[in-house]
Amino acid sequence: MTFSLYDAVVPSNLQILAAIDALLDKAAAFCLKQGIAEADLIDARLAPDMLPFGYQVKSCAIHSIGGIEGVRAGTFSPDRSAWPTSLAELHTVLQGAIASLNAIDRETFDALADSDTQFAFGETKMPFTGANFLLSFSQPNFYFHATTAYGILRAQGVELGKRDFLGMPRLKR
């Protein structure tokens, strides 16, 4: 079996997006149990200079399917739009990313490996191949935001463990 760019990106994105989506259910249950407004968790941060939970969750979608769409378009710029303000809206964002990833054709995706891709943010321009952008920029950002979202919920008191972050591993069949 040949290991492809698709294999290196899409299945892991799907695994972690599903896990983060499940974290939203635990966050909702925590809010109900503690009598906390969803907005309090969505706006929670690990540190004052970090962006909040809602941004972190949105960024998981941005650096999964959004990164792939950037490679397809030849350029990726950070999405600076507002993040969702309810857990239901965050579910919608994640479920949309999951559906889009599930719809990707493996061969079409693998053909993106050598495509020219530029990261553009203000005056900053960084040239990549599609594979290098996804593996050395978008994927590390994806895991950073997923880990930060998990960490914010833990810091707020939501009962989570490592298995909640990992989601369902892809076992040998």
QUITADA-V329927 format. One record per backbone hydrogen bond with DSSP energy under -0.5 kcal/mol. CO is the residue of the C=O (numbers start at 0). NH is the residue of the N-H. E is the energy in kcal/mol with one decimal. If there is no record, write none. Layout:
co=CO nh=NH e=E
co=CO nh=NH e=E
This chain:
co=1 nh=3 e=-0.5
co=3 nh=7 e=-1.7
co=4 nh=8 e=-1.2
co=5 nh=8 e=-0.9
co=5 nh=9 e=-1.5
co=5 nh=10 e=-0.7
co=8 nh=12 e=-2.2
co=9 nh=13 e=-2.6
co=10 nh=14 e=-2.2
co=11 nh=15 e=-2.4
co=12 nh=16 e=-2.7
co=13 nh=17 e=-2.1
co=14 nh=18 e=-1.6
co=15 nh=19 e=-2.8
co=16 nh=20 e=-2.5
co=17 nh=21 e=-2.0
co=18 nh=22 e=-1.8
co=19 nh=23 e=-1.3
co=20 nh=24 e=-0.9
co=21 nh=25 e=-1.6
co=22 nh=26 e=-2.5
co=23 nh=27 e=-2.3
co=24 nh=28 e=-2.3
co=25 nh=29 e=-2.2
co=26 nh=30 e=-2.4
co=27 nh=31 e=-2.2
co=28 nh=32 e=-2.7
co=29 nh=33 e=-2.8
co=30 nh=34 e=-1.2
co=30 nh=35 e=-2.0
co=36 nh=39 e=-1.2
co=36 nh=40 e=-0.9
co=37 nh=40 e=-0.7
co=37 nh=41 e=-2.7
co=38 nh=42 e=-2.1
co=40 nh=43 e=-1.1
co=41 nh=53 e=-2.5
co=43 nh=52 e=-2.1
co=46 nh=49 e=-2.1
co=51 nh=55 e=-2.1
co=52 nh=56 e=-2.5
co=53 nh=57 e=-2.2
co=54 nh=58 e=-2.5
co=55 nh=59 e=-1.0
co=56 nh=59 e=-0.8
co=56 nh=60 e=-1.1
co=57 nh=61 e=-2.1
co=58 nh=62 e=-2.6
co=60 nh=63 e=-1.0
co=60 nh=64 e=-0.5
co=60 nh=65 e=-2.0
co=61 nh=66 e=-0.6
co=63 nh=67 e=-1.8
co=64 nh=68 e=-2.6
co=65 nh=69 e=-2.0
co=66 nh=70 e=-2.0
co=67 nh=71 e=-2.4
co=68 nh=72 e=-2.1
co=69 nh=73 e=-1.4
co=69 nh=74 e=-1.2
co=73 nh=117 e=-1.7
co=75 nh=119 e=-2.8
co=77 nh=79 e=-0.8
co=85 nh=89 e=-1.9
co=86 nh=90 e=-2.5
co=87 nh=91 e=-2.1
co=88 nh=92 e=-2.0
co=89 nh=93 e=-2.4
co=90 nh=94 e=-3.2
co=91 nh=95 e=-2.1
co=92 nh=96 e=-1.9
co=93 nh=97 e=-2.6
co=94 nh=98 e=-2.4
co=95 nh=99 e=-2.3
co=96 nh=100 e=-2.5
co=97 nh=101 e=-2.5
co=98 nh=102 e=-1.1
co=100 nh=103 e=-1.4
co=104 nh=108 e=-2.5
co=105 nh=109 e=-2.9
co=106 nh=110 e=-1.5
co=108 nh=111 e=-2.0
co=109 nh=112 e=-1.5
co=111 nh=114 e=-1.5
co=112 nh=130 e=-2.6
co=114 nh=129 e=-1.3
co=116 nh=127 e=-2.9
co=117 nh=75 e=-3.0
co=117 nh=119 e=-0.6
co=118 nh=125 e=-2.6
co=120 nh=123 e=-2.3
co=123 nh=120 e=-2.6
co=125 nh=118 e=-2.8
co=127 nh=116 e=-2.6
co=128 nh=132 e=-2.5
co=129 nh=133 e=-2.5
co=130 nh=134 e=-2.8
co=131 nh=135 e=-2.4
co=132 nh=136 e=-1.7
co=132 nh=137 e=-2.7
co=133 nh=138 e=-2.5
co=136 nh=140 e=-1.8
co=137 nh=141 e=-2.7
co=138 nh=142 e=-2.3
co=139 nh=143 e=-2.3
co=140 nh=144 e=-2.6
co=141 nh=145 e=-2.2
co=142 nh=146 e=-2.6
co=143 nh=147 e=-2.5
co=144 nh=148 e=-2.4
co=145 nh=149 e=-2.2
co=146 nh=150 e=-2.8
co=147 nh=151 e=-2.5
co=148 nh=152 e=-2.0
co=149 nh=153 e=-2.4
co=150 nh=154 e=-2.6
co=151 nh=155 e=-1.6
co=152 nh=156 e=-0.5
co=152 nh=157 e=-2.3
co=153 nh=156 e=-1.4
co=157 nh=159 e=-0.9
co=160 nh=163 e=-1.0
co=160 nh=164 e=-1.0
co=161 nh=164 e=-0.6
co=161 nh=165 e=-2.4
co=162 nh=166 e=-2.0
co=166 nh=168 e=-0.7
co=168 nh=170 e=-1.1
